[in-house]
Every structure is written in C-alpha cells, then in structure tokens.
Amino acid sequence: MYETLYIICSYATFFGTIIAWISFHKEFNKLKVMQKVSLVVITIGSVVPIIVGVIQGISN
C-alpha cells in the first residue's frame, strides 16, 4: 500500500514540476536567481525518486 502511495505522490510531484516550468516558461529570464535555483532543485527532487523507483522496480 505504501509503495502505491509513494508512486502516486512521486508522479503528482513530477507533474506539478512540469506545470511550474510551463507557467514560468515565458518569464523565465525575468525570474531572480533564487527562483531559478528553486525550480532546478524542485525538478531534481521530483525526478530522482522516480528514477530510483524505476531502477529498483527493474532490478527486483
């Protein structure tokens, strides 16, 4: 059960990250450095669990 919840939340975070990038696409150059850094950190934080989960799923 917890694995299913983990997968659903990982994908929800990933799609939320995509929505954030799309919403800032036209104004990305106007963002401050910390805002750009936070988008990158959020993207890394949402993609890494998905990649780790896929690798673990394949290896099992």
C-alpha positions, 0 to 999 in steps of 0.5 A: 500500500505504501509503495502505491502511495509513494508512486502516486505522490512521486508522479503528482510531484513530477507533474506539478514540476512540469506545470511550474516550468510551463507557467514560468516558461515565458518569464523565465529570464525575468525570474531572480536567481533564487527562483531559478535555483528553486525550480532546478532543485524542485525538478531534481527532487521530483525526478530522482525518486522516480528514477530510483523507483524505476531502477529498483522496480527493474532490478527486483 
